[in-house]
Amino acid sequence: MKALRCPVVELRQYTLRPGQRDVLIDLFDREFVEPQEDAGMTVLGQFRDVDDPDRFVWLRGFDGMPRRAQALESFYGGPVWQAHRDRANATMIDSDDVLLLRPASAHAGFPVPTAPRRAPGDPADVPPSRVLATIWYGDRPFDAAFVEFFERRVPSVLAEAGGELLAYLRSEHAPNTFPALPVRTGEEVFVFFARFTDEDRLDDHLRRLQESGSWGELLPTLSRGWARAPQHLRLAPTERSLLR
């Protein structure tokens, strides 16, 4: 499947004030999607964290680090953000949990969507799809040998357990070209995303992986360089999320 051209990706996790997630999502989906893309970014996906009612997770991509600086300066210095930033910021406790990533190989990026983004206010039924983001934390870089092993062995095992692998990325260590927005530094991560038709299928996938002999055979090699336990984000796409 052809991948989107997003050699730099931000995985952004926001901690919100209680009861404010839908306020931010309504504002974000209505006001912030097209202006960011007009500035030169790709808004890949917006999500409710299934396990935390006060967490908003989203992804955006850039055509390289220099273009990232230009796009962010254009959007955050522009009229749309200036008009709505106070209302957006009022929903947030923390917006600095940001991983800067890059596709782990030439074919590891997010696939080109097969359907257009929904228009604001589109009343059509939203499919109950779910996305699982798995974050592995390393005590060393996830190098080319690790990526080759992942590509050769992992996708088929995930598929056997009912998961559709979408993309897999690793840390981008280039200097932050827009310091006004902090990113997490000094970490080695490998993040992969899988899609499911609904929450039951996602949970069944996790159960089947735990019981899978094939997965058990892979884990000693995959976990050899882990610095701590993996993180799983069970994500529900918002109404206008491109990734769903």
Summary of the structure (lengths in Angstrom):
residues: 244
radius of gyration: 17.7
end to end distance: 15.9
largest distance: 54.7
contacts: 743
relative contact order: 0.21
helix: 33%
strand: 32%
